[in-house]
């Protein structure tokens, strides 16, 4: 996945970044994708973060818009810390999970 970051750095429009990442994920066979655009000094799972998602149910998207649920999502922070695109299966196991984080993963399985 690291090979894609050079192209991302050359893009100056956020919508172009999202389209590029979505295309890469489609090529990799992803059935659900999300990309988080966070304002400066905001956490990547902040309610202020714009989330572009593809392949998720309307029910999941409504649930994710709830601040307390979104803030339990460890994936955006783990992705930033890891420095690469992550599959859910990798993000779920890269660090230990709290009970609220496990509920996010369980909810995604139904998305």
Residue pairs with C-beta under 8 A, 6 or more apart in sequence:
1 84
1 85
1 86
2 84
4 20
4 21
4 24
4 85
5 84
7 20
8 17
8 20
8 21
11 17
11 20
14 37
17 35
18 35
18 37
18 52
21 33
21 35
21 85
22 33
22 35
22 54
24 85
25 33
25 85
30 55
30 87
31 55
32 53
32 54
32 55
32 56
32 88
32 108
32 111
33 53
33 54
33 55
34 51
34 52
34 53
34 54
34 56
35 51
35 52
35 53
36 44
36 45
36 49
36 50
36 51
36 76
37 49
37 50
37 51
37 52
38 44
38 46
38 48
38 49
38 76
39 46
39 48
39 49
42 48
42 49
43 49
43 71
43 76
43 77
44 76
44 77
44 79
44 80
45 70
45 71
45 72
45 73
45 74
45 75
45 76
45 77
46 70
46 71
47 67
47 70
47 71
49 76
51 64
53 61
53 64
55 111
56 64
56 111
57 110
57 111
59 111
60 107
60 108
60 110
60 111
63 69
63 107
64 70
64 73
69 104
69 107
72 98
72 100
72 101
72 103
72 104
73 101
73 104
74 91
74 95
74 97
74 101
74 104
75 86
75 88
75 91
75 104
78 86
78 91
78 94
78 95
79 85
79 86
79 91
82 94
86 94
88 105
88 108
92 105
97 105
